Amino acid sequence: MRKQTTIENIERAIESLTLKEQLRLVEKLTRQLRRTVLTPKKELDWGKLYGLGKGLWKEDAQKYVSRSREDRA
């Protein structure tokens, strides 16, 4: 006879709860998951990117592209 796992014990305990208690448990688990795992990712601050490419296009765009292609070859 195999040993029962913790999750099986939890499932059996949940089955013994009333519907109202089960719903309360689901709500509590949902809140906990939202706080820990499902928190939204931070939005990018596009303002921090301002000026990063400054000076990149001082040369002619076509010359830049041609030089980049030569570097890859």
mmJSON file of the N, C-alpha and C atoms, coordinates in Angstrom:
{"data_MODEL":{"atom_site":{
"group_PDB":["ATOM","ATOM","ATOM","ATOM","ATOM","ATOM","ATOM","ATOM","ATOM","ATOM","ATOM","ATOM","ATOM","ATOM","ATOM","ATOM","ATOM","ATOM","ATOM","ATOM","ATOM","ATOM","ATOM","ATOM","ATOM","ATOM","ATOM","ATOM","ATOM","ATOM","ATOM","ATOM","ATOM","ATOM","ATOM","ATOM","ATOM","ATOM","ATOM","ATOM","ATOM","ATOM","ATOM","ATOM","ATOM","ATOM","ATOM","ATOM","ATOM","ATOM","ATOM","ATOM","ATOM","ATOM","ATOM","ATOM","ATOM","ATOM","ATOM","ATOM","ATOM","ATOM","ATOM","ATOM","ATOM","ATOM","ATOM","ATOM","ATOM","ATOM","ATOM","ATOM","ATOM","ATOM","ATOM","ATOM","ATOM","ATOM","ATOM","ATOM","ATOM","ATOM","ATOM","ATOM","ATOM","ATOM","ATOM","ATOM","ATOM","ATOM","ATOM","ATOM","ATOM","ATOM","ATOM","ATOM","ATOM","ATOM","ATOM","ATOM","ATOM","ATOM","ATOM","ATOM","ATOM","ATOM","ATOM","ATOM","ATOM","ATOM","ATOM","ATOM","ATOM","ATOM","ATOM","ATOM","ATOM","ATOM","ATOM","ATOM","ATOM","ATOM","ATOM","ATOM","ATOM","ATOM","ATOM","ATOM","ATOM","ATOM","ATOM","ATOM","ATOM","ATOM","ATOM","ATOM","ATOM","ATOM","ATOM","ATOM","ATOM","ATOM","ATOM","ATOM","ATOM","ATOM","ATOM","ATOM","ATOM","ATOM","ATOM","ATOM","ATOM","ATOM","ATOM","ATOM","ATOM","ATOM","ATOM","ATOM","ATOM","ATOM","ATOM","ATOM","ATOM","ATOM","ATOM","ATOM","ATOM","ATOM","ATOM","ATOM","ATOM","ATOM","ATOM","ATOM","ATOM","ATOM","ATOM","ATOM","ATOM","ATOM","ATOM","ATOM","ATOM","ATOM","ATOM","ATOM","ATOM","ATOM","ATOM","ATOM","ATOM","ATOM","ATOM","ATOM","ATOM","ATOM","ATOM","ATOM","ATOM","ATOM","ATOM","ATOM","ATOM","ATOM","ATOM","ATOM","ATOM","ATOM","ATOM","ATOM","ATOM","ATOM","ATOM","ATOM","ATOM","ATOM","ATOM"],
"id":[1,2,3,4,5,6,7,8,9,10,11,12,13,14,15,16,17,18,19,20,21,22,23,24,25,26,27,28,29,30,31,32,33,34,35,36,37,38,39,40,41,42,43,44,45,46,47,48,49,50,51,52,53,54,55,56,57,58,59,60,61,62,63,64,65,66,67,68,69,70,71,72,73,74,75,76,77,78,79,80,81,82,83,84,85,86,87,88,89,90,91,92,93,94,95,96,97,98,99,100,101,102,103,104,105,106,107,108,109,110,111,112,113,114,115,116,117,118,119,120,121,122,123,124,125,126,127,128,129,130,131,132,133,134,135,136,137,138,139,140,141,142,143,144,145,146,147,148,149,150,151,152,153,154,155,156,157,158,159,160,161,162,163,164,165,166,167,168,169,170,171,172,173,174,175,176,177,178,179,180,181,182,183,184,185,186,187,188,189,190,191,192,193,194,195,196,197,198,199,200,201,202,203,204,205,206,207,208,209,210,211,212,213,214,215,216,217,218,219],
"type_symbol":["N","C","C","N","C","C","N","C","C","N","C","C","N","C","C","N","C","C","N","C","C","N","C","C","N","C","C","N","C","C","N","C","C","N","C","C","N","C","C","N","C","C","N","C","C","N","C","C","N","C","C","N","C","C","N","C","C","N","C","C","N","C","C","N","C","C","N","C","C","N","C","C","N","C","C","N","C","C","N","C","C","N","C","C","N","C","C","N","C","C","N","C","C","N","C","C","N","C","C","N","C","C","N","C","C","N","C","C","N","C","C","N","C","C","N","C","C","N","C","C","N","C","C","N","C","C","N","C","C","N","C","C","N","C","C","N","C","C","N","C","C","N","C","C","N","C","C","N","C","C","N","C","C","N","C","C","N","C","C","N","C","C","N","C","C","N","C","C","N","C","C","N","C","C","N","C","C","N","C","C","N","C","C","N","C","C","N","C","C","N","C","C","N","C","C","N","C","C","N","C","C","N","C","C","N","C","C","N","C","C","N","C","C","N","C","C","N","C","C"],
"label_atom_id":["N","CA","C","N","CA","C","N","CA","C","N","CA","C","N","CA","C","N","CA","C","N","CA","C","N","CA","C","N","CA","C","N","CA","C","N","CA","C","N","CA","C","N","CA","C","N","CA","C","N","CA","C","N","CA","C","N","CA","C","N","CA","C","N","CA","C","N","CA","C","N","CA","C","N","CA","C","N","CA","C","N","CA","C","N","CA","C","N","CA","C","N","CA","C","N","CA","C","N","CA","C","N","CA","C","N","CA","C","N","CA","C","N","CA","C","N","CA","C","N","CA","C","N","CA","C","N","CA","C","N","CA","C","N","CA","C","N","CA","C","N","CA","C","N","CA","C","N","CA","C","N","CA","C","N","CA","C","N","CA","C","N","CA","C","N","CA","C","N","CA","C","N","CA","C","N","CA","C","N","CA","C","N","CA","C","N","CA","C","N","CA","C","N","CA","C","N","CA","C","N","CA","C","N","CA","C","N","CA","C","N","CA","C","N","CA","C","N","CA","C","N","CA","C","N","CA","C","N","CA","C","N","CA","C","N","CA","C","N","CA","C","N","CA","C","N","CA","C","N","CA","C","N","CA","C"],
"label_alt_id":[null,null,null,null,null,null,null,null,null,null,null,null,null,null,null,null,null,null,null,null,null,null,null,null,null,null,null,null,null,null,null,null,null,null,null,null,null,null,null,null,null,null,null,null,null,null,null,null,null,null,null,null,null,null,null,null,null,null,null,null,null,null,null,null,null,null,null,null,null,null,null,null,null,null,null,null,null,null,null,null,null,null,null,null,null,null,null,null,null,null,null,null,null,null,null,null,null,null,null,null,null,null,null,null,null,null,null,null,null,null,null,null,null,null,null,null,null,null,null,null,null,null,null,null,null,null,null,null,null,null,null,null,null,null,null,null,null,null,null,null,null,null,null,null,null,null,null,null,null,null,null,null,null,null,null,null,null,null,null,null,null,null,null,null,null,null,null,null,null,null,null,null,null,null,null,null,null,null,null,null,null,null,null,null,null,null,null,null,null,null,null,null,null,null,null,null,null,null,null,null,null,null,null,null,null,null,null,null,null,null,null,null,null,null,null,null,null,null,null],
"label_comp_id":["MET","MET","MET","ARG","ARG","ARG","LYS","LYS","LYS","GLN","GLN","GLN","THR","THR","THR","THR","THR","THR","ILE","ILE","ILE","GLU","GLU","GLU","ASN","ASN","ASN","ILE","ILE","ILE","GLU","GLU","GLU","ARG","ARG","ARG","ALA","ALA","ALA","ILE","ILE","ILE","GLU","GLU","GLU","SER","SER","SER","LEU","LEU","LEU","THR","THR","THR","LEU","LEU","LEU","LYS","LYS","LYS","GLU","GLU","GLU","GLN","GLN","GLN","LEU","LEU","LEU","ARG","ARG","ARG","LEU","LEU","LEU","VAL","VAL","VAL","GLU","GLU","GLU","LYS","LYS","LYS","LEU","LEU","LEU","THR","THR","THR","ARG","ARG","ARG","GLN","GLN","GLN","LEU","LEU","LEU","ARG","ARG","ARG","ARG","ARG","ARG","THR","THR","THR","VAL","VAL","VAL","LEU","LEU","LEU","THR","THR","THR","PRO","PRO","PRO","LYS","LYS","LYS","LYS","LYS","LYS","GLU","GLU","GLU","LEU","LEU","LEU","ASP","ASP","ASP","TRP","TRP","TRP","GLY","GLY","GLY","LYS","LYS","LYS","LEU","LEU","LEU","TYR","TYR","TYR","GLY","GLY","GLY","LEU","LEU","LEU","GLY","GLY","GLY","LYS","LYS","LYS","GLY","GLY","GLY","LEU","LEU","LEU","TRP","TRP","TRP","LYS","LYS","LYS","GLU","GLU","GLU","ASP","ASP","ASP","ALA","ALA","ALA","GLN","GLN","GLN","LYS","LYS","LYS","TYR","TYR","TYR","VAL","VAL","VAL","SER","SER","SER","ARG","ARG","ARG","SER","SER","SER","ARG","ARG","ARG","GLU","GLU","GLU","ASP","ASP","ASP","ARG","ARG","ARG","ALA","ALA","ALA"],
"label_asym_id":["A","A","A","A","A","A","A","A","A","A","A","A","A","A","A","A","A","A","A","A","A","A","A","A","A","A","A","A","A","A","A","A","A","A","A","A","A","A","A","A","A","A","A","A","A","A","A","A","A","A","A","A","A","A","A","A","A","A","A","A","A","A","A","A","A","A","A","A","A","A","A","A","A","A","A","A","A","A","A","A","A","A","A","A","A","A","A","A","A","A","A","A","A","A","A","A","A","A","A","A","A","A","A","A","A","A","A","A","A","A","A","A","A","A","A","A","A","A","A","A","A","A","A","A","A","A","A","A","A","A","A","A","A","A","A","A","A","A","A","A","A","A","A","A","A","A","A","A","A","A","A","A","A","A","A","A","A","A","A","A","A","A","A","A","A","A","A","A","A","A","A","A","A","A","A","A","A","A","A","A","A","A","A","A","A","A","A","A","A","A","A","A","A","A","A","A","A","A","A","A","A","A","A","A","A","A","A","A","A","A","A","A","A","A","A","A","A","A","A"],
"label_entity_id":["1","1","1","1","1","1","1","1","1","1","1","1","1","1","1","1","1","1","1","1","1","1","1","1","1","1","1","1","1","1","1","1","1","1","1","1","1","1","1","1","1","1","1","1","1","1","1","1","1","1","1","1","1","1","1","1","1","1","1","1","1","1","1","1","1","1","1","1","1","1","1","1","1","1","1","1","1","1","1","1","1","1","1","1","1","1","1","1","1","1","1","1","1","1","1","1","1","1","1","1","1","1","1","1","1","1","1","1","1","1","1","1","1","1","1","1","1","1","1","1","1","1","1","1","1","1","1","1","1","1","1","1","1","1","1","1","1","1","1","1","1","1","1","1","1","1","1","1","1","1","1","1","1","1","1","1","1","1","1","1","1","1","1","1","1","1","1","1","1","1","1","1","1","1","1","1","1","1","1","1","1","1","1","1","1","1","1","1","1","1","1","1","1","1","1","1","1","1","1","1","1","1","1","1","1","1","1","1","1","1","1","1","1","1","1","1","1","1","1"],
"label_seq_id":[1,1,1,2,2,2,3,3,3,4,4,4,5,5,5,6,6,6,7,7,7,8,8,8,9,9,9,10,10,10,11,11,11,12,12,12,13,13,13,14,14,14,15,15,15,16,16,16,17,17,17,18,18,18,19,19,19,20,20,20,21,21,21,22,22,22,23,23,23,24,24,24,25,25,25,26,26,26,27,27,27,28,28,28,29,29,29,30,30,30,31,31,31,32,32,32,33,33,33,34,34,34,35,35,35,36,36,36,37,37,37,38,38,38,39,39,39,40,40,40,41,41,41,42,42,42,43,43,43,44,44,44,45,45,45,46,46,46,47,47,47,48,48,48,49,49,49,50,50,50,51,51,51,52,52,52,53,53,53,54,54,54,55,55,55,56,56,56,57,57,57,58,58,58,59,59,59,60,60,60,61,61,61,62,62,62,63,63,63,64,64,64,65,65,65,66,66,66,67,67,67,68,68,68,69,69,69,70,70,70,71,71,71,72,72,72,73,73,73],
"pdbx_PDB_ins_code":[null,null,null,null,null,null,null,null,null,null,null,null,null,null,null,null,null,null,null,null,null,null,null,null,null,null,null,null,null,null,null,null,null,null,null,null,null,null,null,null,null,null,null,null,null,null,null,null,null,null,null,null,null,null,null,null,null,null,null,null,null,null,null,null,null,null,null,null,null,null,null,null,null,null,null,null,null,null,null,null,null,null,null,null,null,null,null,null,null,null,null,null,null,null,null,null,null,null,null,null,null,null,null,null,null,null,null,null,null,null,null,null,null,null,null,null,null,null,null,null,null,null,null,null,null,null,null,null,null,null,null,null,null,null,null,null,null,null,null,null,null,null,null,null,null,null,null,null,null,null,null,null,null,null,null,null,null,null,null,null,null,null,null,null,null,null,null,null,null,null,null,null,null,null,null,null,null,null,null,null,null,null,null,null,null,null,null,null,null,null,null,null,null,null,null,null,null,null,null,null,null,null,null,null,null,null,null,null,null,null,null,null,null,null,null,null,null,null,null],
"Cartn_x":[0.853,0.0,0.899,0.634,1.51,1.098,2.074,1.844,1.108,0.127,-0.637,0.203,0.117,0.883,0.132,0.859,0.269,-0.878,-0.685,-1.729,-2.997,-2.834,-4.017,-4.742,-3.997,-4.604,-5.36,-4.752,-5.407,-6.688,-6.612,-7.804,-8.94,-8.601,-9.625,-10.216,-9.368,-9.857,-10.774,-10.434,-11.267,-12.637,-12.657,-13.931,-14.852,-14.278,-15.114,-15.649,-15.166,-15.643,-17.0,-17.732,-18.986,-18.661,-19.658,-19.468,-19.008,-19.597,-19.23,-17.77,-17.341,-15.953,-14.986,-15.393,-14.558,-14.387,-15.467,-15.39,-14.487,-14.598,-13.747,-12.267,-11.992,-10.628,-10.108,-10.937,-10.543,-10.241,-11.078,-10.854,-9.537,-9.273,-8.029,-6.809,-6.87,-5.764,-5.548,-6.647,-6.565,-5.879,-6.27,-5.636,-4.14,-3.806,-2.407,-1.602,-2.14,-1.437,-1.247,-2.264,-2.155,-1.055,-0.939,0.089,1.492,1.654,2.992,3.397,2.612,3.023,2.499,1.299,0.653,0.706,1.658,1.745,2.139,1.517,1.817,3.26,3.808,5.176,5.211,6.327,6.476,6.489,5.823,5.816,7.185,7.565,8.81,8.673,9.686,9.706,10.407,9.611,10.169,10.978,10.712,11.475,12.951,13.252,14.644,15.402,14.666,15.312,15.63,15.068,15.258,16.743,17.225,18.599,19.618,19.208,20.174,20.864,20.169,20.753,21.326,21.48,21.979,23.331,23.441,24.684,24.798,23.885,23.959,23.831,22.98,22.714,23.424,24.575,25.341,25.863,26.128,26.55,25.327,25.521,24.443,23.878,22.576,21.919,22.343,22.442,22.82,24.249,25.155,26.535,26.589,25.779,25.727,25.269,24.201,23.669,24.694,25.315,26.322,27.479,27.956,29.066,28.669,27.434,26.952,26.908,26.508,26.451,27.86,28.791,30.172,30.764,30.428,30.942,30.455,29.266,28.688,29.256,29.728,30.215,31.552],
"Cartn_y":[-1.178,0.0,1.242,2.167,3.334,4.418,5.189,6.276,7.415,7.984,9.087,10.365,11.091,12.332,13.459,14.502,15.666,16.226,16.305,16.879,16.025,14.727,13.858,14.098,14.29,14.589,15.912,16.895,18.197,18.073,17.343,17.165,16.507,15.51,14.818,15.755,16.585,17.545,18.566,19.0,19.969,19.38,18.115,17.45,17.41,17.428,17.368,18.747,19.812,21.162,21.412,22.329,22.741,23.565,23.771,24.559,25.974,26.547,27.896,27.939,26.93,26.867,26.664,25.848,25.628,26.929,27.675,28.945,29.932,29.955,30.833,30.465,29.169,28.692,29.095,28.943,29.326,30.818,31.627,33.073,33.419,32.752,33.012,32.611,31.456,31.004,31.935,32.411,33.328,34.621,35.178,36.407,36.187,35.052,34.747,34.626,33.947,33.793,35.126,35.963,37.275,38.109,38.016,38.797,38.292,37.002,36.448,36.193,35.445,34.988,35.867,36.305,36.958,38.476,39.04,40.493,41.004,42.072,42.56,43.021,42.821,43.256,44.769,45.304,46.752,47.254,48.365,48.986,49.601,49.592,50.231,51.736,52.361,53.814,54.311,54.643,55.06,56.333,57.125,58.345,58.064,56.922,56.565,56.235,55.893,55.549,56.781,57.902,59.13,59.482,59.696,60.125,59.007,57.745,56.657,56.534,56.866,56.754,58.06,59.002,60.315,60.172,60.794,60.75,59.56,58.613,57.415,57.75,58.692,59.007,60.275,60.569,61.71,61.446,60.176,59.833,59.527,59.501,59.218,57.822,57.705,56.429,55.332,55.623,54.603,54.121,55.04,54.649,53.741,54.075,53.266,51.849,51.726,50.405,49.626,50.291,49.607,49.112,49.956,49.569,48.404,48.418,47.319,46.013,46.074,44.857,44.334,45.231,44.809,44.138,44.659,44.099,42.674,42.365,41.023,40.033,40.517,39.631,39.04],
"Cartn_z":[0.0,0.0,0.0,-0.928,-1.032,-0.051,0.338,1.285,0.585,1.234,0.656,0.681,-0.41,-0.485,0.218,0.468,1.13,0.305,-0.999,-1.858,-1.815,-1.748,-1.644,-0.328,0.728,2.035,1.984,1.32,1.195,0.376,-0.735,-1.578,-0.793,-0.012,0.77,1.824,2.417,3.41,2.753,1.543,0.831,0.519,0.145,-0.17,1.045,2.229,3.433,3.825,3.182,3.481,2.836,3.397,2.767,1.529,0.689,-0.525,-0.174,0.853,1.279,1.734,2.468,2.925,1.754,0.782,-0.402,-1.187,-1.35,-2.066,-1.324,-0.015,0.79,0.619,0.57,0.367,-1.017,-2.035,-3.399,-3.454,-2.822,-2.814,-2.12,-1.016,-0.278,-1.102,-1.75,-2.588,-3.775,-4.352,-5.485,-5.082,-3.94,-3.453,-3.218,-2.619,-2.328,-3.62,-4.617,-5.89,-6.593,-6.551,-7.19,-6.54,-5.231,-4.527,-4.843,-5.011,-5.145,-6.598,-7.32,-8.649,-9.769,-9.652,-10.774,-10.725,-9.989,-9.943,-11.321,-11.764,-13.112,-13.219,-14.395,-14.648,-14.68,-14.246,-14.241,-15.677,-15.871,-17.186,-17.452,-18.704,-19.087,-18.96,-18.424,-18.351,-19.606,-20.606,-21.888,-21.762,-20.749,-20.535,-20.277,-19.668,-19.4,-20.674,-21.739,-23.005,-23.842,-23.443,-24.206,-24.292,-25.492,-25.708,-25.789,-25.655,-25.699,-27.057,-28.125,-29.462,-29.969,-29.057,-29.443,-30.146,-31.274,-32.022,-32.947,-32.837,-33.67,-35.148,-35.447,-36.856,-37.307,-36.715,-37.195,-38.606,-38.885,-40.236,-41.09,-42.373,-43.303,-43.021,-43.033,-42.715,-43.676,-44.951,-45.929,-45.689,-45.349,-45.064,-43.835,-42.849,-41.629,-41.943,-42.733,-43.079,-43.885,-44.852,-45.684,-44.831,-43.908,-43.04,-42.148,-41.631,-40.781,-41.545,-42.8,-43.625,-43.899,-44.119,-44.364,-43.129,-41.969,-40.72,-40.51,-40.963,-40.789,-41.787,-42.911,-43.977,-43.661],
"occupancy":[1.0,1.0,1.0,1.0,1.0,1.0,1.0,1.0,1.0,1.0,1.0,1.0,1.0,1.0,1.0,1.0,1.0,1.0,1.0,1.0,1.0,1.0,1.0,1.0,1.0,1.0,1.0,1.0,1.0,1.0,1.0,1.0,1.0,1.0,1.0,1.0,1.0,1.0,1.0,1.0,1.0,1.0,1.0,1.0,1.0,1.0,1.0,1.0,1.0,1.0,1.0,1.0,1.0,1.0,1.0,1.0,1.0,1.0,1.0,1.0,1.0,1.0,1.0,1.0,1.0,1.0,1.0,1.0,1.0,1.0,1.0,1.0,1.0,1.0,1.0,1.0,1.0,1.0,1.0,1.0,1.0,1.0,1.0,1.0,1.0,1.0,1.0,1.0,1.0,1.0,1.0,1.0,1.0,1.0,1.0,1.0,1.0,1.0,1.0,1.0,1.0,1.0,1.0,1.0,1.0,1.0,1.0,1.0,1.0,1.0,1.0,1.0,1.0,1.0,1.0,1.0,1.0,1.0,1.0,1.0,1.0,1.0,1.0,1.0,1.0,1.0,1.0,1.0,1.0,1.0,1.0,1.0,1.0,1.0,1.0,1.0,1.0,1.0,1.0,1.0,1.0,1.0,1.0,1.0,1.0,1.0,1.0,1.0,1.0,1.0,1.0,1.0,1.0,1.0,1.0,1.0,1.0,1.0,1.0,1.0,1.0,1.0,1.0,1.0,1.0,1.0,1.0,1.0,1.0,1.0,1.0,1.0,1.0,1.0,1.0,1.0,1.0,1.0,1.0,1.0,1.0,1.0,1.0,1.0,1.0,1.0,1.0,1.0,1.0,1.0,1.0,1.0,1.0,1.0,1.0,1.0,1.0,1.0,1.0,1.0,1.0,1.0,1.0,1.0,1.0,1.0,1.0,1.0,1.0,1.0,1.0,1.0,1.0,1.0,1.0,1.0,1.0,1.0,1.0],
"B_iso_or_equiv":[0.0,0.0,0.0,0.0,0.0,0.0,0.0,0.0,0.0,0.0,0.0,0.0,0.0,0.0,0.0,0.0,0.0,0.0,0.0,0.0,0.0,0.0,0.0,0.0,0.0,0.0,0.0,0.0,0.0,0.0,0.0,0.0,0.0,0.0,0.0,0.0,0.0,0.0,0.0,0.0,0.0,0.0,0.0,0.0,0.0,0.0,0.0,0.0,0.0,0.0,0.0,0.0,0.0,0.0,0.0,0.0,0.0,0.0,0.0,0.0,0.0,0.0,0.0,0.0,0.0,0.0,0.0,0.0,0.0,0.0,0.0,0.0,0.0,0.0,0.0,0.0,0.0,0.0,0.0,0.0,0.0,0.0,0.0,0.0,0.0,0.0,0.0,0.0,0.0,0.0,0.0,0.0,0.0,0.0,0.0,0.0,0.0,0.0,0.0,0.0,0.0,0.0,0.0,0.0,0.0,0.0,0.0,0.0,0.0,0.0,0.0,0.0,0.0,0.0,0.0,0.0,0.0,0.0,0.0,0.0,0.0,0.0,0.0,0.0,0.0,0.0,0.0,0.0,0.0,0.0,0.0,0.0,0.0,0.0,0.0,0.0,0.0,0.0,0.0,0.0,0.0,0.0,0.0,0.0,0.0,0.0,0.0,0.0,0.0,0.0,0.0,0.0,0.0,0.0,0.0,0.0,0.0,0.0,0.0,0.0,0.0,0.0,0.0,0.0,0.0,0.0,0.0,0.0,0.0,0.0,0.0,0.0,0.0,0.0,0.0,0.0,0.0,0.0,0.0,0.0,0.0,0.0,0.0,0.0,0.0,0.0,0.0,0.0,0.0,0.0,0.0,0.0,0.0,0.0,0.0,0.0,0.0,0.0,0.0,0.0,0.0,0.0,0.0,0.0,0.0,0.0,0.0,0.0,0.0,0.0,0.0,0.0,0.0,0.0,0.0,0.0,0.0,0.0,0.0],
"pdbx_formal_charge":[null,null,null,null,null,null,null,null,null,null,null,null,null,null,null,null,null,null,null,null,null,null,null,null,null,null,null,null,null,null,null,null,null,null,null,null,null,null,null,null,null,null,null,null,null,null,null,null,null,null,null,null,null,null,null,null,null,null,null,null,null,null,null,null,null,null,null,null,null,null,null,null,null,null,null,null,null,null,null,null,null,null,null,null,null,null,null,null,null,null,null,null,null,null,null,null,null,null,null,null,null,null,null,null,null,null,null,null,null,null,null,null,null,null,null,null,null,null,null,null,null,null,null,null,null,null,null,null,null,null,null,null,null,null,null,null,null,null,null,null,null,null,null,null,null,null,null,null,null,null,null,null,null,null,null,null,null,null,null,null,null,null,null,null,null,null,null,null,null,null,null,null,null,null,null,null,null,null,null,null,null,null,null,null,null,null,null,null,null,null,null,null,null,null,null,null,null,null,null,null,null,null,null,null,null,null,null,null,null,null,null,null,null,null,null,null,null,null,null],
"auth_seq_id":[1,1,1,2,2,2,3,3,3,4,4,4,5,5,5,6,6,6,7,7,7,8,8,8,9,9,9,10,10,10,11,11,11,12,12,12,13,13,13,14,14,14,15,15,15,16,16,16,17,17,17,18,18,18,19,19,19,20,20,20,21,21,21,22,22,22,23,23,23,24,24,24,25,25,25,26,26,26,27,27,27,28,28,28,29,29,29,30,30,30,31,31,31,32,32,32,33,33,33,34,34,34,35,35,35,36,36,36,37,37,37,38,38,38,39,39,39,40,40,40,41,41,41,42,42,42,43,43,43,44,44,44,45,45,45,46,46,46,47,47,47,48,48,48,49,49,49,50,50,50,51,51,51,52,52,52,53,53,53,54,54,54,55,55,55,56,56,56,57,57,57,58,58,58,59,59,59,60,60,60,61,61,61,62,62,62,63,63,63,64,64,64,65,65,65,66,66,66,67,67,67,68,68,68,69,69,69,70,70,70,71,71,71,72,72,72,73,73,73],
"auth_comp_id":["MET","MET","MET","ARG","ARG","ARG","LYS","LYS","LYS","GLN","GLN","GLN","THR","THR","THR","THR","THR","THR","ILE","ILE","ILE","GLU","GLU","GLU","ASN","ASN","ASN","ILE","ILE","ILE","GLU","GLU","GLU","ARG","ARG","ARG","ALA","ALA","ALA","ILE","ILE","ILE","GLU","GLU","GLU","SER","SER","SER","LEU","LEU","LEU","THR","THR","THR","LEU","LEU","LEU","LYS","LYS","LYS","GLU","GLU","GLU","GLN","GLN","GLN","LEU","LEU","LEU","ARG","ARG","ARG","LEU","LEU","LEU","VAL","VAL","VAL","GLU","GLU","GLU","LYS","LYS","LYS","LEU","LEU","LEU","THR","THR","THR","ARG","ARG","ARG","GLN","GLN","GLN","LEU","LEU","LEU","ARG","ARG","ARG","ARG","ARG","ARG","THR","THR","THR","VAL","VAL","VAL","LEU","LEU","LEU","THR","THR","THR","PRO","PRO","PRO","LYS","LYS","LYS","LYS","LYS","LYS","GLU","GLU","GLU","LEU","LEU","LEU","ASP","ASP","ASP","TRP","TRP","TRP","GLY","GLY","GLY","LYS","LYS","LYS","LEU","LEU","LEU","TYR","TYR","TYR","GLY","GLY","GLY","LEU","LEU","LEU","GLY","GLY","GLY","LYS","LYS","LYS","GLY","GLY","GLY","LEU","LEU","LEU","TRP","TRP","TRP","LYS","LYS","LYS","GLU","GLU","GLU","ASP","ASP","ASP","ALA","ALA","ALA","GLN","GLN","GLN","LYS","LYS","LYS","TYR","TYR","TYR","VAL","VAL","VAL","SER","SER","SER","ARG","ARG","ARG","SER","SER","SER","ARG","ARG","ARG","GLU","GLU","GLU","ASP","ASP","ASP","ARG","ARG","ARG","ALA","ALA","ALA"],
"auth_asym_id":["A","A","A","A","A","A","A","A","A","A","A","A","A","A","A","A","A","A","A","A","A","A","A","A","A","A","A","A","A","A","A","A","A","A","A","A","A","A","A","A","A","A","A","A","A","A","A","A","A","A","A","A","A","A","A","A","A","A","A","A","A","A","A","A","A","A","A","A","A","A","A","A","A","A","A","A","A","A","A","A","A","A","A","A","A","A","A","A","A","A","A","A","A","A","A","A","A","A","A","A","A","A","A","A","A","A","A","A","A","A","A","A","A","A","A","A","A","A","A","A","A","A","A","A","A","A","A","A","A","A","A","A","A","A","A","A","A","A","A","A","A","A","A","A","A","A","A","A","A","A","A","A","A","A","A","A","A","A","A","A","A","A","A","A","A","A","A","A","A","A","A","A","A","A","A","A","A","A","A","A","A","A","A","A","A","A","A","A","A","A","A","A","A","A","A","A","A","A","A","A","A","A","A","A","A","A","A","A","A","A","A","A","A","A","A","A","A","A","A"],
"auth_atom_id":["N","CA","C","N","CA","C","N","CA","C","N","CA","C","N","CA","C","N","CA","C","N","CA","C","N","CA","C","N","CA","C","N","CA","C","N","CA","C","N","CA","C","N","CA","C","N","CA","C","N","CA","C","N","CA","C","N","CA","C","N","CA","C","N","CA","C","N","CA","C","N","CA","C","N","CA","C","N","CA","C","N","CA","C","N","CA","C","N","CA","C","N","CA","C","N","CA","C","N","CA","C","N","CA","C","N","CA","C","N","CA","C","N","CA","C","N","CA","C","N","CA","C","N","CA","C","N","CA","C","N","CA","C","N","CA","C","N","CA","C","N","CA","C","N","CA","C","N","CA","C","N","CA","C","N","CA","C","N","CA","C","N","CA","C","N","CA","C","N","CA","C","N","CA","C","N","CA","C","N","CA","C","N","CA","C","N","CA","C","N","CA","C","N","CA","C","N","CA","C","N","CA","C","N","CA","C","N","CA","C","N","CA","C","N","CA","C","N","CA","C","N","CA","C","N","CA","C","N","CA","C","N","CA","C","N","CA","C","N","CA","C","N","CA","C","N","CA","C","N","CA","C","N","CA","C"],
"pdbx_PDB_model_num":[1,1,1,1,1,1,1,1,1,1,1,1,1,1,1,1,1,1,1,1,1,1,1,1,1,1,1,1,1,1,1,1,1,1,1,1,1,1,1,1,1,1,1,1,1,1,1,1,1,1,1,1,1,1,1,1,1,1,1,1,1,1,1,1,1,1,1,1,1,1,1,1,1,1,1,1,1,1,1,1,1,1,1,1,1,1,1,1,1,1,1,1,1,1,1,1,1,1,1,1,1,1,1,1,1,1,1,1,1,1,1,1,1,1,1,1,1,1,1,1,1,1,1,1,1,1,1,1,1,1,1,1,1,1,1,1,1,1,1,1,1,1,1,1,1,1,1,1,1,1,1,1,1,1,1,1,1,1,1,1,1,1,1,1,1,1,1,1,1,1,1,1,1,1,1,1,1,1,1,1,1,1,1,1,1,1,1,1,1,1,1,1,1,1,1,1,1,1,1,1,1,1,1,1,1,1,1,1,1,1,1,1,1,1,1,1,1,1,1]
}}}
